[in-house]
Amino acid sequence: MTPDLAILGAGPAGSTLAALLSQRGFKVLVFDDEKRPELLVGESLVPATVPVMRRLGIEDRVAKYSQHKPGVTFLHREGSRIDFNFAPIARSLPTYAYNIPRPEFDDTLRERAEELGAVFVKHRAVVEPGTDGREIQLSAGSLAAAKLSAHPAFLIDATGRARTFARALGIGAQGGERADVAYFAHFEAFEHDFECPGQVVISILDNGWCWRIPLPGRLSVGIVLHKDIAKTYGDTPEARLDHALRTEPLLRDHSRDARRVTPVMTYTNYQLVSERGYGPGWAACGDSFGFVDPMLSPGLFMALESARLFDEHVFSSGTAVLGQPDTLHAGFERAEAELHDWHESWRELIRHFYDGGIFSLYETGTNFSKKFKGWPGIKFMENHMGKHIASMASGSFTRRKYSRGLVRFMRQYMLRDCRMPEEFAVRP
Ligand SMILES: Cc1cc2nc3c(=O)[nH]c(=O)nc-3n(C[C@H](O)[C@H](O)[C@H](O)COP(=O)(O)OP(=O)(O)OC[C@H]3O[C@@H](n4cnc5c(N)ncnc54)[C@H](O)[C@@H]3O)c2cc1C
């Protein structure tokens, strides 16, 4: 075939876009190097991912190998505990999400894209500066690997953190505030005694924080801490993860009998947004455009959402748009503006967790409810705050001006009878 469009990378962003555009009748070719490791981060989803699964008709397949996720519990070294349940969130979304074995999830998306007509080629695509009005193009070797006699009209970079196009074009990026590193692995017999089996647990530790994500038959455990502190934990990723499990008070009792059943993977670099995400003949989707700190698990949602935004704002009128540079430009401008708003909104919400504000607010609310038990309005306010924060973390109210303003206002003017945010902040 002569594709209308070639996508580089068959992660969640690339395969979702391939499936959505194939549904619209585009001829899509996807290059993937198939270098995916067996163990991949991105195992905990937010409810806002479910509508895209439904649109692609894959929710049943995903549910079969995944763990139902009812919410997230935050435990703090200072003894606080906050349970967020997705049940009271805005009605526009399902009240649950999934914890997914990542390789299976990526395979399902790819399988669906293939069913809808997308063609996948096993090849690590190479790009070079473009000619004929394109800013970037596939190398002769990559065209040959896909047996293409003509260059596709459009290229999508979905190569994740490799940011293949941005690197080739020298496009800069805005980084995050932290210099953290993550070590993670899968465990068996790690005690996870929470009432709801799929509840994800985030613990704010003496140093950094830790995730516990229940998957069928095992628990994914990752620690995230400053890279300089990590060095003091041991010489290898295994030693560093092991040290945290043995010494952190919130982990050591639960991990006493735990058996690690995978190698330990390392991830660095936490936040990044490209200065530019599209140009003549190309656009970047998913992590290749930008990624958010993973504390609230927004990464896969952002990958799926960027594919959805491209589909809606750029390609919904069909293949004719590929011959209309001005319409393409306007569509990507809209999509990119929404993506920036998503990034900014997630960053703001996640900052409330990192700097301790959410824990102070929660303590204020709990003390208030005890002190004024039975007063009219108290229960309403408690439920109202809970609903808005859970809805923001679910991906439904994340960008809502009212919800964001409510949290800011409460933090600024309503903290009473509580420990201040600095006491709850993630160190360093
Ligand atoms: C520590 C940590 C924890 C995280 N936890 C979560 C979580 O719990 N929940 C969540 O939703 N997200 C999480 N994320 C984020 C999530 O993993 C990513 O946002 C998501 O994988 C992005 O998907 P993507 O398709 O953009 O990129 P990727 O998943 O990186 O896919 C890119 C694909 O492109 C391929 N590729 C690369 N270069 C080429 C090339 N030149 N040619 C062909 N193919 C190529 C790669 O092999 C890969 O298959 C976490 C991230 C980190 C760092």
The ligand as an SDF file (V2000), in Angstrom:
LIG
                    3D

 53 58  0  0  0  0  0  0  0  0999 V2000
    8.5190    5.9670   36.7160 C   0  0  0  0  0  0  0  0  0  0  0  0
    7.3340    6.0900   35.8150 C   0  0  0  0  0  0  0  0  0  0  0  0
    6.1210    5.5490   36.2040 C   0  0  0  0  0  0  0  0  0  0  0  0
    5.0030    5.6520   35.3570 C   0  0  0  0  0  0  0  0  0  0  0  0
    3.8230    5.1480   35.7870 N   0  0  0  0  0  0  0  0  0  0  0  0
    2.7140    5.3420   35.0390 C   0  0  0  0  0  0  0  0  0  0  0  0
    1.4430    4.8520   35.4770 C   0  0  0  0  0  0  0  0  0  0  0  0
    1.3090    4.2200   36.5300 O   0  0  0  0  0  0  0  0  0  0  0  0
    0.3520    5.0840   34.6820 N   0  0  0  0  0  0  0  0  0  0  0  0
    0.4470    5.7660   33.4930 C   0  0  0  0  0  0  0  0  0  0  0  0
   -0.5750    5.9630   32.8290 O   0  0  0  0  0  0  0  0  0  0  0  0
    1.6470    6.2030   33.0350 N   0  0  0  0  0  0  0  0  0  0  0  0
    2.7720    6.0230   33.7720 C   0  0  0  0  0  0  0  0  0  0  0  0
    3.9740    6.4490   33.2960 N   0  0  0  0  0  0  0  0  0  0  0  0
    4.0420    7.1140   31.9730 C   0  0  0  0  0  0  0  0  0  0  0  0
    3.8380    6.1520   30.7700 C   0  0  0  0  0  0  0  0  0  0  0  0
    4.7020    5.0500   30.8720 O   0  0  0  0  0  0  0  0  0  0  0  0
    4.0610    6.8880   29.4510 C   0  0  0  0  0  0  0  0  0  0  0  0
    3.4130    8.1360   29.5090 O   0  0  0  0  0  0  0  0  0  0  0  0
    3.5320    6.1180   28.2320 C   0  0  0  0  0  0  0  0  0  0  0  0
    4.2400    4.9170   28.0620 O   0  0  0  0  0  0  0  0  0  0  0  0
    3.6750    6.9680   26.9590 C   0  0  0  0  0  0  0  0  0  0  0  0
    3.2420    6.2450   25.8310 O   0  0  0  0  0  0  0  0  0  0  0  0
    3.8290    6.5850   24.3800 P   0  0  0  0  0  0  0  0  0  0  0  0
    3.0980    5.7320   23.4010 O   0  0  0  0  0  0  0  0  0  0  0  0
    3.8480    8.0430   24.1610 O   0  0  0  0  0  0  0  0  0  0  0  0
    5.3810    6.1540   24.4290 O   0  0  0  0  0  0  0  0  0  0  0  0
    6.0440    4.7310   24.7150 P   0  0  0  0  0  0  0  0  0  0  0  0
    5.2100    3.9000   25.5760 O   0  0  0  0  0  0  0  0  0  0  0  0
    7.4380    5.0250   25.1690 O   0  0  0  0  0  0  0  0  0  0  0  0
    6.1190    4.0450   23.2690 O   0  0  0  0  0  0  0  0  0  0  0  0
    7.0660    4.4260   22.2960 C   0  0  0  0  0  0  0  0  0  0  0  0
    7.2990    3.2670   21.3310 C   0  0  0  0  0  0  0  0  0  0  0  0
    8.1090    3.7040   20.2290 O   0  0  0  0  0  0  0  0  0  0  0  0
    9.0980    2.7280   19.9320 C   0  0  0  0  0  0  0  0  0  0  0  0
   10.1940    3.4490   19.2360 N   0  0  0  0  0  0  0  0  0  0  0  0
   11.0690    4.3270   19.7760 C   0  0  0  0  0  0  0  0  0  0  0  0
   11.8770    4.8200   18.8020 N   0  0  0  0  0  0  0  0  0  0  0  0
   11.4810    4.2470   17.6330 C   0  0  0  0  0  0  0  0  0  0  0  0
   11.9060    4.3710   16.2700 C   0  0  0  0  0  0  0  0  0  0  0  0
   12.8990    5.2070   15.9020 N   0  0  0  0  0  0  0  0  0  0  0  0
   11.2840    3.6330   15.3310 N   0  0  0  0  0  0  0  0  0  0  0  0
   10.2750    2.7830   15.6680 C   0  0  0  0  0  0  0  0  0  0  0  0
    9.8200    2.6340   16.9240 N   0  0  0  0  0  0  0  0  0  0  0  0
   10.4180    3.3720   17.9090 C   0  0  0  0  0  0  0  0  0  0  0  0
    9.4530    2.1610   21.3190 C   0  0  0  0  0  0  0  0  0  0  0  0
   10.0710    0.8940   21.2430 O   0  0  0  0  0  0  0  0  0  0  0  0
    8.0550    2.1010   21.9830 C   0  0  0  0  0  0  0  0  0  0  0  0
    7.3870    0.9070   21.6650 O   0  0  0  0  0  0  0  0  0  0  0  0
    5.1100    6.3220   34.1020 C   0  0  0  0  0  0  0  0  0  0  0  0
    6.3420    6.8700   33.7120 C   0  0  0  0  0  0  0  0  0  0  0  0
    7.4400    6.7640   34.5610 C   0  0  0  0  0  0  0  0  0  0  0  0
    8.7400    7.3470   34.1180 C   0  0  0  0  0  0  0  0  0  0  0  0
  1  2  1  0
  2  3  1  0
  2 52  2  0
  3  4  2  0
  4  5  1  0
  4 50  1  0
  5  6  2  0
  6  7  1  0
  6 13  1  0
  7  8  2  0
  7  9  1  0
  9 10  1  0
 10 11  2  0
 10 12  1  0
 12 13  2  0
 13 14  1  0
 14 15  1  0
 14 50  1  0
 15 16  1  0
 16 17  1  0
 16 18  1  0
 18 19  1  0
 18 20  1  0
 20 21  1  0
 20 22  1  0
 22 23  1  0
 23 24  1  0
 24 25  2  0
 24 26  1  0
 24 27  1  0
 27 28  1  0
 28 29  2  0
 28 30  1  0
 28 31  1  0
 31 32  1  0
 32 33  1  0
 33 34  1  0
 33 48  1  0
 34 35  1  0
 35 36  1  0
 35 46  1  0
 36 37  1  0
 36 45  1  0
 37 38  2  0
 38 39  1  0
 39 40  1  0
 39 45  2  0
 40 41  1  0
 40 42  2  0
 42 43  1  0
 43 44  2  0
 44 45  1  0
 46 47  1  0
 46 48  1  0
 48 49  1  0
 50 51  2  0
 51 52  1  0
 52 53  1  0
M  END
$$$$
